[in-house]
């Protein structure tokens, strides 16, 4: 099995529905009747988005950047 990626999900109950979205993947959102179904729909949405081919333009370069984790992250709490 490959590496596991983690994404932050904002979820909440709204009347009889669970709604949520992935903070780190704009456009991935869902609405389901149960929390479990919502989380599964968000996983499927993320997999679909990440498996979409990214077209490259001539002369373009893809790279990554690194930034320090913000102070509010759990990893930085003592």
mmCIF file of the N, C-alpha and C atoms, coordinates in Angstrom:
data_MODEL
# 
_entry.id   MODEL 
# 
loop_
_atom_site.group_PDB 
_atom_site.id 
_atom_site.type_symbol 
_atom_site.label_atom_id 
_atom_site.label_alt_id 
_atom_site.label_comp_id 
_atom_site.label_asym_id 
_atom_site.label_entity_id 
_atom_site.label_seq_id 
_atom_site.pdbx_PDB_ins_code 
_atom_site.Cartn_x 
_atom_site.Cartn_y 
_atom_site.Cartn_z 
_atom_site.occupancy 
_atom_site.B_iso_or_equiv 
_atom_site.pdbx_formal_charge 
_atom_site.auth_seq_id 
_atom_site.auth_comp_id 
_atom_site.auth_asym_id 
_atom_site.auth_atom_id 
_atom_site.pdbx_PDB_model_num 
ATOM 1   N N  . UNK A 1 1  ? 0.833   -1.174 0.000   1.00 0.00 ? 1  UNK A N  1 
ATOM 2   C CA . UNK A 1 1  ? 0.000   0.000  0.000   1.00 0.00 ? 1  UNK A CA 1 
ATOM 3   C C  . UNK A 1 1  ? 0.880   1.240  0.000   1.00 0.00 ? 1  UNK A C  1 
ATOM 4   N N  . UNK A 1 2  ? 0.442   2.305  -0.672  1.00 0.00 ? 2  UNK A N  1 
ATOM 5   C CA . UNK A 1 2  ? 1.231   3.518  -0.794  1.00 0.00 ? 2  UNK A CA 1 
ATOM 6   C C  . UNK A 1 2  ? 1.166   4.394  0.436   1.00 0.00 ? 2  UNK A C  1 
ATOM 7   N N  . UNK A 1 3  ? 1.821   5.521  0.319   1.00 0.00 ? 3  UNK A N  1 
ATOM 8   C CA . UNK A 1 3  ? 1.853   6.509  1.399   1.00 0.00 ? 3  UNK A CA 1 
ATOM 9   C C  . UNK A 1 3  ? 0.455   7.079  1.644   1.00 0.00 ? 3  UNK A C  1 
ATOM 10  N N  . UNK A 1 4  ? 0.155   7.382  2.881   1.00 0.00 ? 4  UNK A N  1 
ATOM 11  C CA . UNK A 1 4  ? -1.132  7.965  3.262   1.00 0.00 ? 4  UNK A CA 1 
ATOM 12  C C  . UNK A 1 4  ? -0.988  9.482  3.330   1.00 0.00 ? 4  UNK A C  1 
ATOM 13  N N  . UNK A 1 5  ? -1.904  10.190 2.690   1.00 0.00 ? 5  UNK A N  1 
ATOM 14  C CA . UNK A 1 5  ? -1.940  11.648 2.749   1.00 0.00 ? 5  UNK A CA 1 
ATOM 15  C C  . UNK A 1 5  ? -3.042  12.054 3.713   1.00 0.00 ? 5  UNK A C  1 
ATOM 16  N N  . UNK A 1 6  ? -2.833  13.144 4.417   1.00 0.00 ? 6  UNK A N  1 
ATOM 17  C CA . UNK A 1 6  ? -3.832  13.643 5.364   1.00 0.00 ? 6  UNK A CA 1 
ATOM 18  C C  . UNK A 1 6  ? -4.244  15.048 4.948   1.00 0.00 ? 6  UNK A C  1 
ATOM 19  N N  . UNK A 1 7  ? -5.557  15.323 5.029   1.00 0.00 ? 7  UNK A N  1 
ATOM 20  C CA . UNK A 1 7  ? -6.097  16.624 4.706   1.00 0.00 ? 7  UNK A CA 1 
ATOM 21  C C  . UNK A 1 7  ? -7.041  17.057 5.824   1.00 0.00 ? 7  UNK A C  1 
ATOM 22  N N  . UNK A 1 8  ? -7.073  18.337 6.087   1.00 0.00 ? 8  UNK A N  1 
ATOM 23  C CA . UNK A 1 8  ? -7.950  18.862 7.134   1.00 0.00 ? 8  UNK A CA 1 
ATOM 24  C C  . UNK A 1 8  ? -9.375  18.952 6.601   1.00 0.00 ? 8  UNK A C  1 
ATOM 25  N N  . UNK A 1 9  ? -10.316 18.399 7.359   1.00 0.00 ? 9  UNK A N  1 
ATOM 26  C CA . UNK A 1 9  ? -11.731 18.426 6.980   1.00 0.00 ? 9  UNK A CA 1 
ATOM 27  C C  . UNK A 1 9  ? -12.511 19.209 8.024   1.00 0.00 ? 9  UNK A C  1 
ATOM 28  N N  . UNK A 1 10 ? -13.291 20.169 7.563   1.00 0.00 ? 10 UNK A N  1 
ATOM 29  C CA . UNK A 1 10 ? -14.221 20.889 8.425   1.00 0.00 ? 10 UNK A CA 1 
ATOM 30  C C  . UNK A 1 10 ? -15.574 20.213 8.241   1.00 0.00 ? 10 UNK A C  1 
ATOM 31  N N  . UNK A 1 11 ? -16.155 19.714 9.331   1.00 0.00 ? 11 UNK A N  1 
ATOM 32  C CA . UNK A 1 11 ? -17.446 19.035 9.238   1.00 0.00 ? 11 UNK A CA 1 
ATOM 33  C C  . UNK A 1 11 ? -18.374 19.559 10.331  1.00 0.00 ? 11 UNK A C  1 
ATOM 34  N N  . UNK A 1 12 ? -19.665 19.547 10.025  1.00 0.00 ? 12 UNK A N  1 
ATOM 35  C CA . UNK A 1 12 ? -20.632 19.937 11.049  1.00 0.00 ? 12 UNK A CA 1 
ATOM 36  C C  . UNK A 1 12 ? -22.002 19.392 10.683  1.00 0.00 ? 12 UNK A C  1 
ATOM 37  N N  . UNK A 1 13 ? -22.836 19.274 11.692  1.00 0.00 ? 13 UNK A N  1 
ATOM 38  C CA . UNK A 1 13 ? -24.211 18.831 11.484  1.00 0.00 ? 13 UNK A CA 1 
ATOM 39  C C  . UNK A 1 13 ? -25.074 20.065 11.266  1.00 0.00 ? 13 UNK A C  1 
ATOM 40  N N  . UNK A 1 14 ? -25.897 20.024 10.231  1.00 0.00 ? 14 UNK A N  1 
ATOM 41  C CA . UNK A 1 14 ? -26.793 21.124 9.906   1.00 0.00 ? 14 UNK A CA 1 
ATOM 42  C C  . UNK A 1 14 ? -28.182 20.539 9.724   1.00 0.00 ? 14 UNK A C  1 
ATOM 43  N N  . UNK A 1 15 ? -29.035 20.743 10.701  1.00 0.00 ? 15 UNK A N  1 
ATOM 44  C CA . UNK A 1 15 ? -30.362 20.109 10.740  1.00 0.00 ? 15 UNK A CA 1 
ATOM 45  C C  . UNK A 1 15 ? -30.172 18.596 10.710  1.00 0.00 ? 15 UNK A C  1 
ATOM 46  N N  . UNK A 1 16 ? -30.679 17.922 9.683   1.00 0.00 ? 16 UNK A N  1 
ATOM 47  C CA . UNK A 1 16 ? -30.565 16.461 9.622   1.00 0.00 ? 16 UNK A CA 1 
ATOM 48  C C  . UNK A 1 16 ? -29.421 16.004 8.721   1.00 0.00 ? 16 UNK A C  1 
ATOM 49  N N  . UNK A 1 17 ? -28.630 16.947 8.200   1.00 0.00 ? 17 UNK A N  1 
ATOM 50  C CA . UNK A 1 17 ? -27.534 16.616 7.292   1.00 0.00 ? 17 UNK A CA 1 
ATOM 51  C C  . UNK A 1 17 ? -26.185 16.882 7.943   1.00 0.00 ? 17 UNK A C  1 
ATOM 52  N N  . UNK A 1 18 ? -25.188 16.145 7.500   1.00 0.00 ? 18 UNK A N  1 
ATOM 53  C CA . UNK A 1 18 ? -23.797 16.430 7.826   1.00 0.00 ? 18 UNK A CA 1 
ATOM 54  C C  . UNK A 1 18 ? -23.197 17.089 6.594   1.00 0.00 ? 18 UNK A C  1 
ATOM 55  N N  . UNK A 1 19 ? -22.508 18.229 6.786   1.00 0.00 ? 19 UNK A N  1 
ATOM 56  C CA . UNK A 1 19 ? -21.850 18.896 5.672   1.00 0.00 ? 19 UNK A CA 1 
ATOM 57  C C  . UNK A 1 19 ? -20.373 19.065 5.999   1.00 0.00 ? 19 UNK A C  1 
ATOM 58  N N  . UNK A 1 20 ? -19.548 19.115 4.956   1.00 0.00 ? 20 UNK A N  1 
ATOM 59  C CA . UNK A 1 20 ? -18.124 19.279 5.199   1.00 0.00 ? 20 UNK A CA 1 
ATOM 60  C C  . UNK A 1 20 ? -17.364 19.611 3.940   1.00 0.00 ? 20 UNK A C  1 
ATOM 61  N N  . UNK A 1 21 ? -16.128 20.033 4.147   1.00 0.00 ? 21 UNK A N  1 
ATOM 62  C CA . UNK A 1 21 ? -15.251 20.370 3.040   1.00 0.00 ? 21 UNK A CA 1 
ATOM 63  C C  . UNK A 1 21 ? -13.812 20.166 3.491   1.00 0.00 ? 21 UNK A C  1 
ATOM 64  N N  . UNK A 1 22 ? -12.923 20.020 2.509   1.00 0.00 ? 22 UNK A N  1 
ATOM 65  C CA . UNK A 1 22 ? -11.506 19.865 2.807   1.00 0.00 ? 22 UNK A CA 1 
ATOM 66  C C  . UNK A 1 22 ? -10.831 21.214 2.677   1.00 0.00 ? 22 UNK A C  1 
ATOM 67  N N  . UNK A 1 23 ? -10.242 21.667 3.751   1.00 0.00 ? 23 UNK A N  1 
ATOM 68  C CA . UNK A 1 23 ? -9.584  22.963 3.789   1.00 0.00 ? 23 UNK A CA 1 
ATOM 69  C C  . UNK A 1 23 ? -8.424  23.005 2.793   1.00 0.00 ? 23 UNK A C  1 
ATOM 70  N N  . UNK A 1 24 ? -7.695  21.909 2.688   1.00 0.00 ? 24 UNK A N  1 
ATOM 71  C CA . UNK A 1 24 ? -6.482  21.871 1.878   1.00 0.00 ? 24 UNK A CA 1 
ATOM 72  C C  . UNK A 1 24 ? -6.733  21.574 0.400   1.00 0.00 ? 24 UNK A C  1 
ATOM 73  N N  . UNK A 1 25 ? -7.938  21.174 0.059   1.00 0.00 ? 25 UNK A N  1 
ATOM 74  C CA . UNK A 1 25 ? -8.273  20.866 -1.335  1.00 0.00 ? 25 UNK A CA 1 
ATOM 75  C C  . UNK A 1 25 ? -9.546  21.623 -1.706  1.00 0.00 ? 25 UNK A C  1 
ATOM 76  N N  . UNK A 1 26 ? -9.423  22.894 -2.078  1.00 0.00 ? 26 UNK A N  1 
ATOM 77  C CA . UNK A 1 26 ? -10.613 23.669 -2.435  1.00 0.00 ? 26 UNK A CA 1 
ATOM 78  C C  . UNK A 1 26 ? -11.442 22.956 -3.501  1.00 0.00 ? 26 UNK A C  1 
ATOM 79  N N  . UNK A 1 27 ? -12.739 22.969 -3.328  1.00 0.00 ? 27 UNK A N  1 
ATOM 80  C CA . UNK A 1 27 ? -13.640 22.313 -4.275  1.00 0.00 ? 27 UNK A CA 1 
ATOM 81  C C  . UNK A 1 27 ? -14.102 20.941 -3.834  1.00 0.00 ? 27 UNK A C  1 
ATOM 82  N N  . UNK A 1 28 ? -13.438 20.371 -2.828  1.00 0.00 ? 28 UNK A N  1 
ATOM 83  C CA . UNK A 1 28 ? -13.864 19.068 -2.317  1.00 0.00 ? 28 UNK A CA 1 
ATOM 84  C C  . UNK A 1 28 ? -14.805 19.328 -1.144  1.00 0.00 ? 28 UNK A C  1 
ATOM 85  N N  . UNK A 1 29 ? -16.089 19.069 -1.354  1.00 0.00 ? 29 UNK A N  1 
ATOM 86  C CA . UNK A 1 29 ? -17.091 19.251 -0.312  1.00 0.00 ? 29 UNK A CA 1 
ATOM 87  C C  . UNK A 1 29 ? -18.182 18.206 -0.493  1.00 0.00 ? 29 UNK A C  1 
ATOM 88  N N  . UNK A 1 30 ? -18.971 18.000 0.548   1.00 0.00 ? 30 UNK A N  1 
ATOM 89  C CA . UNK A 1 30 ? -20.005 16.969 0.483   1.00 0.00 ? 30 UNK A CA 1 
ATOM 90  C C  . UNK A 1 30 ? -21.088 17.253 1.508   1.00 0.00 ? 30 UNK A C  1 
ATOM 91  N N  . UNK A 1 31 ? -22.200 16.570 1.312   1.00 0.00 ? 31 UNK A N  1 
ATOM 92  C CA . UNK A 1 31 ? -23.345 16.626 2.228   1.00 0.00 ? 31 UNK A CA 1 
ATOM 93  C C  . UNK A 1 31 ? -23.935 15.225 2.280   1.00 0.00 ? 31 UNK A C  1 
ATOM 94  N N  . UNK A 1 32 ? -24.063 14.684 3.473   1.00 0.00 ? 32 UNK A N  1 
ATOM 95  C CA . UNK A 1 32 ? -24.579 13.318 3.640   1.00 0.00 ? 32 UNK A CA 1 
ATOM 96  C C  . UNK A 1 32 ? -25.451 13.245 4.887   1.00 0.00 ? 32 UNK A C  1 
ATOM 97  N N  . UNK A 1 33 ? -26.189 12.156 5.018   1.00 0.00 ? 33 UNK A N  1 
ATOM 98  C CA . UNK A 1 33 ? -27.083 11.962 6.168   1.00 0.00 ? 33 UNK A CA 1 
ATOM 99  C C  . UNK A 1 33 ? -26.339 11.550 7.446   1.00 0.00 ? 33 UNK A C  1 
ATOM 100 N N  . UNK A 1 34 ? -25.188 10.894 7.312   1.00 0.00 ? 34 UNK A N  1 
ATOM 101 C CA . UNK A 1 34 ? -24.437 10.481 8.501   1.00 0.00 ? 34 UNK A CA 1 
ATOM 102 C C  . UNK A 1 34 ? -23.005 10.993 8.423   1.00 0.00 ? 34 UNK A C  1 
ATOM 103 N N  . UNK A 1 35 ? -22.375 11.094 9.582   1.00 0.00 ? 35 UNK A N  1 
ATOM 104 C CA . UNK A 1 35 ? -20.981 11.537 9.656   1.00 0.00 ? 35 UNK A CA 1 
ATOM 105 C C  . UNK A 1 35 ? -20.074 10.592 8.881   1.00 0.00 ? 35 UNK A C  1 
ATOM 106 N N  . UNK A 1 36 ? -20.310 9.298  9.030   1.00 0.00 ? 36 UNK A N  1 
ATOM 107 C CA . UNK A 1 36 ? -19.483 8.307  8.355   1.00 0.00 ? 36 UNK A CA 1 
ATOM 108 C C  . UNK A 1 36 ? -19.598 8.424  6.835   1.00 0.00 ? 36 UNK A C  1 
ATOM 109 N N  . UNK A 1 37 ? -20.833 8.622  6.343   1.00 0.00 ? 37 UNK A N  1 
ATOM 110 C CA . UNK A 1 37 ? -21.028 8.785  4.904   1.00 0.00 ? 37 UNK A CA 1 
ATOM 111 C C  . UNK A 1 37 ? -20.353 10.065 4.404   1.00 0.00 ? 37 UNK A C  1 
ATOM 112 N N  . UNK A 1 38 ? -20.400 11.119 5.223   1.00 0.00 ? 38 UNK A N  1 
ATOM 113 C CA . UNK A 1 38 ? -19.754 12.372 4.850   1.00 0.00 ? 38 UNK A CA 1 
ATOM 114 C C  . UNK A 1 38 ? -18.253 12.178 4.709   1.00 0.00 ? 38 UNK A C  1 
ATOM 115 N N  . UNK A 1 39 ? -17.634 11.549 5.693   1.00 0.00 ? 39 UNK A N  1 
ATOM 116 C CA . UNK A 1 39 ? -16.191 11.339 5.638   1.00 0.00 ? 39 UNK A CA 1 
ATOM 117 C C  . UNK A 1 39 ? -15.804 10.494 4.428   1.00 0.00 ? 39 UNK A C  1 
ATOM 118 N N  . UNK A 1 40 ? -16.598 9.487  4.110   1.00 0.00 ? 40 UNK A N  1 
ATOM 119 C CA . UNK A 1 40 ? -16.324 8.654  2.938   1.00 0.00 ? 40 UNK A CA 1 
ATOM 120 C C  . UNK A 1 40 ? -16.459 9.477  1.655   1.00 0.00 ? 40 UNK A C  1 
ATOM 121 N N  . UNK A 1 41 ? -17.477 10.316 1.562   1.00 0.00 ? 41 UNK A N  1 
ATOM 122 C CA . UNK A 1 41 ? -17.656 11.160 0.378   1.00 0.00 ? 41 UNK A CA 1 
ATOM 123 C C  . UNK A 1 41 ? -16.497 12.143 0.216   1.00 0.00 ? 41 UNK A C  1 
ATOM 124 N N  . UNK A 1 42 ? -16.007 12.697 1.326   1.00 0.00 ? 42 UNK A N  1 
ATOM 125 C CA . UNK A 1 42 ? -14.864 13.596 1.253   1.00 0.00 ? 42 UNK A CA 1 
ATOM 126 C C  . UNK A 1 42 ? -13.612 12.857 0.781   1.00 0.00 ? 42 UNK A C  1 
ATOM 127 N N  . UNK A 1 43 ? -13.428 11.617 1.245   1.00 0.00 ? 43 UNK A N  1 
ATOM 128 C CA . UNK A 1 43 ? -12.284 10.813 0.787   1.00 0.00 ? 43 UNK A CA 1 
ATOM 129 C C  . UNK A 1 43 ? -12.372 10.557 -0.708  1.00 0.00 ? 43 UNK A C  1 
ATOM 130 N N  . UNK A 1 44 ? -13.553 10.197 -1.186  1.00 0.00 ? 44 UNK A N  1 
ATOM 131 C CA . UNK A 1 44 ? -13.742 9.935  -2.620  1.00 0.00 ? 44 UNK A CA 1 
ATOM 132 C C  . UNK A 1 44 ? -13.499 11.213 -3.419  1.00 0.00 ? 44 UNK A C  1 
ATOM 133 N N  . UNK A 1 45 ? -14.008 12.350 -2.933  1.00 0.00 ? 45 UNK A N  1 
ATOM 134 C CA . UNK A 1 45 ? -13.784 13.618 -3.616  1.00 0.00 ? 45 UNK A CA 1 
ATOM 135 C C  . UNK A 1 45 ? -12.307 13.966 -3.715  1.00 0.00 ? 45 UNK A C  1 
ATOM 136 N N  . UNK A 1 46 ? -11.565 13.731 -2.632  1.00 0.00 ? 46 UNK A N  1 
ATOM 137 C CA . UNK A 1 46 ? -10.124 13.998 -2.639  1.00 0.00 ? 46 UNK A CA 1 
ATOM 138 C C  . UNK A 1 46 ? -9.417  13.070 -3.622  1.00 0.00 ? 46 UNK A C  1 
ATOM 139 N N  . UNK A 1 47 ? -9.768  11.792 -3.608  1.00 0.00 ? 47 UNK A N  1 
ATOM 140 C CA . UNK A 1 47 ? -9.143  10.845 -4.541  1.00 0.00 ? 47 UNK A CA 1 
ATOM 141 C C  . UNK A 1 47 ? -9.425  11.237 -5.984  1.00 0.00 ? 47 UNK A C  1 
ATOM 142 N N  . UNK A 1 48 ? -10.655 11.639 -6.270  1.00 0.00 ? 48 UNK A N  1 
ATOM 143 C CA . UNK A 1 48 ? -11.010 12.061 -7.631  1.00 0.00 ? 48 UNK A CA 1 
ATOM 144 C C  . UNK A 1 48 ? -10.209 13.289 -8.046  1.00 0.00 ? 48 UNK A C  1 
ATOM 145 N N  . UNK A 1 49 ? -10.134 14.279 -7.158  1.00 0.00 ? 49 UNK A N  1 
ATOM 146 C CA . UNK A 1 49 ? -9.397  15.494 -7.487  1.00 0.00 ? 49 UNK A CA 1 
ATOM 147 C C  . UNK A 1 49 ? -7.922  15.203 -7.721  1.00 0.00 ? 49 UNK A C  1 
ATOM 148 N N  . UNK A 1 50 ? -7.327  14.405 -6.849  1.00 0.00 ? 50 UNK A N  1 
ATOM 149 C CA . UNK A 1 50 ? -5.897  14.121 -6.951  1.00 0.00 ? 50 UNK A CA 1 
ATOM 150 C C  . UNK A 1 50 ? -5.549  13.215 -8.128  1.00 0.00 ? 50 UNK A C  1 
ATOM 151 N N  . UNK A 1 51 ? -6.521  12.472 -8.645  1.00 0.00 ? 51 UNK A N  1 
ATOM 152 C CA . UNK A 1 51 ? -6.239  11.598 -9.787  1.00 0.00 ? 51 UNK A CA 1 
ATOM 153 C C  . UNK A 1 51 ? -6.478  12.309 -11.124 1.00 0.00 ? 51 UNK A C  1 
ATOM 154 N N  . UNK A 1 52 ? -6.957  13.549 -11.073 1.00 0.00 ? 52 UNK A N  1 
ATOM 155 C CA . UNK A 1 52 ? -7.197  14.316 -12.290 1.00 0.00 ? 52 UNK A CA 1 
ATOM 156 C C  . UNK A 1 52 ? -5.868  14.752 -12.891 1.00 0.00 ? 52 UNK A C  1 
ATOM 157 N N  . UNK A 1 53 ? -5.708  14.519 -14.180 1.00 0.00 ? 53 UNK A N  1 
ATOM 158 C CA . UNK A 1 53 ? -4.478  14.901 -14.865 1.00 0.00 ? 53 UNK A CA 1 
ATOM 159 C C  . UNK A 1 53 ? -4.320  16.419 -14.849 1.00 0.00 ? 53 UNK A C  1 
ATOM 160 N N  . UNK A 1 54 ? -3.107  16.879 -14.618 1.00 0.00 ? 54 UNK A N  1 
ATOM 161 C CA . UNK A 1 54 ? -2.806  18.304 -14.617 1.00 0.00 ? 54 UNK A CA 1 
ATOM 162 C C  . UNK A 1 54 ? -2.107  18.635 -15.934 1.00 0.00 ? 54 UNK A C  1 
ATOM 163 N N  . UNK A 1 55 ? -2.745  19.443 -16.788 1.00 0.00 ? 55 UNK A N  1 
ATOM 164 C CA . UNK A 1 55 ? -2.103  19.789 -18.054 1.00 0.00 ? 55 UNK A CA 1 
ATOM 165 C C  . UNK A 1 55 ? -0.932  20.748 -17.818 1.00 0.00 ? 55 UNK A C  1 
ATOM 166 N N  . UNK A 1 56 ? 0.136   20.525 -18.526 1.00 0.00 ? 56 UNK A N  1 
ATOM 167 C CA . UNK A 1 56 ? 1.299   21.394 -18.414 1.00 0.00 ? 56 UNK A CA 1 
ATOM 168 C C  . UNK A 1 56 ? 1.405   22.269 -19.644 1.00 0.00 ? 56 UNK A C  1 
ATOM 169 N N  . UNK A 1 57 ? 1.827   23.482 -19.437 1.00 0.00 ? 57 UNK A N  1 
ATOM 170 C CA . UNK A 1 57 ? 2.058   24.396 -20.537 1.00 0.00 ? 57 UNK A CA 1 
ATOM 171 C C  . UNK A 1 57 ? 3.531   24.355 -20.895 1.00 0.00 ? 57 UNK A C  1 
ATOM 172 N N  . UNK A 1 58 ? 3.825   24.594 -22.164 1.00 0.00 ? 58 UNK A N  1 
ATOM 173 C CA . UNK A 1 58 ? 5.221   24.657 -22.602 1.00 0.00 ? 58 UNK A CA 1 
ATOM 174 C C  . UNK A 1 58 ? 5.954   25.701 -21.777 1.00 0.00 ? 58 UNK A C  1 
ATOM 175 N N  . UNK A 1 59 ? 7.163   25.396 -21.393 1.00 0.00 ? 59 UNK A N  1 
ATOM 176 C CA . UNK A 1 59 ? 8.015   26.304 -20.610 1.00 0.00 ? 59 UNK A CA 1 
ATOM 177 C C  . UNK A 1 59 ? 7.603   26.398 -19.138 1.00 0.00 ? 59 UNK A C  1 
ATOM 178 N N  . UNK A 1 60 ? 6.512   25.777 -18.723 1.00 0.00 ? 60 UNK A N  1 
ATOM 179 C CA . UNK A 1 60 ? 6.086   25.853 -17.327 1.00 0.00 ? 60 UNK A CA 1 
ATOM 180 C C  . UNK A 1 60 ? 6.842   24.830 -16.492 1.00 0.00 ? 60 UNK A C  1 
ATOM 181 N N  . UNK A 1 61 ? 6.982   25.132 -15.226 1.00 0.00 ? 61 UNK A N  1 
ATOM 182 C CA . UNK A 1 61 ? 7.645   24.225 -14.296 1.00 0.00 ? 61 UNK A CA 1 
ATOM 183 C C  . UNK A 1 61 ? 6.737   24.020 -13.085 1.00 0.00 ? 61 UNK A C  1 
ATOM 184 N N  . UNK A 1 62 ? 6.689   22.789 -12.591 1.00 0.00 ? 62 UNK A N  1 
ATOM 185 C CA . UNK A 1 62 ? 5.978   22.525 -11.344 1.00 0.00 ? 62 UNK A CA 1 
ATOM 186 C C  . UNK A 1 62 ? 7.019   22.315 -10.264 1.00 0.00 ? 62 UNK A C  1 
ATOM 187 N N  . UNK A 1 63 ? 6.803   22.954 -9.134  1.00 0.00 ? 63 UNK A N  1 
ATOM 188 C CA . UNK A 1 63 ? 7.732   22.826 -8.025  1.00 0.00 ? 63 UNK A CA 1 
ATOM 189 C C  . UNK A 1 63 ? 6.942   22.818 -6.726  1.00 0.00 ? 63 UNK A C  1 
ATOM 190 N N  . UNK A 1 64 ? 7.603   22.654 -5.636  1.00 0.00 ? 64 UNK A N  1 
ATOM 191 C CA . UNK A 1 64 ? 6.962   22.731 -4.326  1.00 0.00 ? 64 UNK A CA 1 
ATOM 192 C C  . UNK A 1 64 ? 7.657   23.809 -3.509  1.00 0.00 ? 64 UNK A C  1 
ATOM 193 N N  . UNK A 1 65 ? 6.954   24.303 -2.508  1.00 0.00 ? 65 UNK A N  1 
ATOM 194 C CA . UNK A 1 65 ? 7.541   25.262 -1.582  1.00 0.00 ? 65 UNK A CA 1 
ATOM 195 C C  . UNK A 1 65 ? 7.369   24.731 -0.170  1.00 0.00 ? 65 UNK A C  1 
ATOM 196 N N  . UNK A 1 66 ? 8.203   25.172 0.726   1.00 0.00 ? 66 UNK A N  1 
ATOM 197 C CA . UNK A 1 66 ? 8.091   24.783 2.123   1.00 0.00 ? 66 UNK A CA 1 
ATOM 198 C C  . UNK A 1 66 ? 7.884   26.037 2.960   1.00 0.00 ? 66 UNK A C  1 
ATOM 199 N N  . UNK A 1 67 ? 6.966   25.944 3.899   1.00 0.00 ? 67 UNK A N  1 
ATOM 200 C CA . UNK A 1 67 ? 6.724   27.046 4.825   1.00 0.00 ? 67 UNK A CA 1 
ATOM 201 C C  . UNK A 1 67 ? 6.672   26.473 6.234   1.00 0.00 ? 67 UNK A C  1 
ATOM 202 N N  . UNK A 1 68 ? 7.003   27.271 7.236   1.00 0.00 ? 68 UNK A N  1 
ATOM 203 C CA . UNK A 1 68 ? 6.906   26.781 8.612   1.00 0.00 ? 68 UNK A CA 1 
ATOM 204 C C  . UNK A 1 68 ? 5.448   26.521 8.982   1.00 0.00 ? 68 UNK A C  1 
ATOM 205 N N  . UNK A 1 69 ? 5.227   25.524 9.794   1.00 0.00 ? 69 UNK A N  1 
ATOM 206 C CA . UNK A 1 69 ? 3.875   25.237 10.285  1.00 0.00 ? 69 UNK A CA 1 
ATOM 207 C C  . UNK A 1 69 ? 3.405   26.413 11.127  1.00 0.00 ? 69 UNK A C  1 
ATOM 208 N N  . UNK A 1 70 ? 2.133   26.814 10.969  1.00 0.00 ? 70 UNK A N  1 
ATOM 209 C CA . UNK A 1 70 ? 1.642   27.924 11.790  1.00 0.00 ? 70 UNK A CA 1 
ATOM 210 C C  . UNK A 1 70 ? 1.621   27.563 13.264  1.00 0.00 ? 70 UNK A C  1 
ATOM 211 N N  . UNK A 1 71 ? 1.697   28.556 14.085  1.00 0.00 ? 71 UNK A N  1 
ATOM 212 C CA . UNK A 1 71 ? 1.781   28.330 15.530  1.00 0.00 ? 71 UNK A CA 1 
ATOM 213 C C  . UNK A 1 71 ? 0.558   27.651 16.101  1.00 0.00 ? 71 UNK A C  1 
ATOM 214 N N  . UNK A 1 72 ? -0.586  27.755 15.443  1.00 0.00 ? 72 UNK A N  1 
ATOM 215 C CA . UNK A 1 72 ? -1.817  27.172 15.980  1.00 0.00 ? 72 UNK A CA 1 
ATOM 216 C C  . UNK A 1 72 ? -1.950  25.681 15.706  1.00 0.00 ? 72 UNK A C  1 
ATOM 217 N N  . UNK A 1 73 ? -1.032  25.069 14.943  1.00 0.00 ? 73 UNK A N  1 
ATOM 218 C CA . UNK A 1 73 ? -1.162  23.645 14.648  1.00 0.00 ? 73 UNK A CA 1 
ATOM 219 C C  . UNK A 1 73 ? -0.885  22.814 15.889  1.00 0.00 ? 73 UNK A C  1 
ATOM 220 N N  . UNK A 1 74 ? -1.496  21.656 15.944  1.00 0.00 ? 74 UNK A N  1 
ATOM 221 C CA . UNK A 1 74 ? -1.306  20.759 17.088  1.00 0.00 ? 74 UNK A CA 1 
ATOM 222 C C  . UNK A 1 74 ? 0.143   20.347 17.240  1.00 0.00 ? 74 UNK A C  1 
ATOM 223 N N  . UNK A 1 75 ? 0.852   20.218 16.115  1.00 0.00 ? 75 UNK A N  1 
ATOM 224 C CA . UNK A 1 75 ? 2.255   19.785 16.176  1.00 0.00 ? 75 UNK A CA 1 
ATOM 225 C C  . UNK A 1 75 ? 3.128   20.781 16.951  1.00 0.00 ? 75 UNK A C  1 
ATOM 226 N N  . UNK A 1 76 ? 2.731   22.051 16.954  1.00 0.00 ? 76 UNK A N  1 
ATOM 227 C CA . UNK A 1 76 ? 3.540   23.074 17.622  1.00 0.00 ? 76 UNK A CA 1 
ATOM 228 C C  . UNK A 1 76 ? 3.113   23.336 19.052  1.00 0.00 ? 76 UNK A C  1 
ATOM 229 N N  . UNK A 1 77 ? 2.120   22.633 19.536  1.00 0.00 ? 77 UNK A N  1 
ATOM 230 C CA . UNK A 1 77 ? 1.681   22.846 20.921  1.00 0.00 ? 77 UNK A CA 1 
ATOM 231 C C  . UNK A 1 77 ? 2.519   21.989 21.845  1.00 0.00 ? 77 UNK A C  1 
ATOM 232 N N  . UNK A 1 78 ? 2.978   22.580 22.918  1.00 0.00 ? 78 UNK A N  1 
ATOM 233 C CA . UNK A 1 78 ? 3.864   21.900 23.846  1.00 0.00 ? 78 UNK A CA 1 
ATOM 234 C C  . UNK A 1 78 ? 3.185   21.022 24.743  1.00 0.00 ? 78 UNK A C  1 
# 
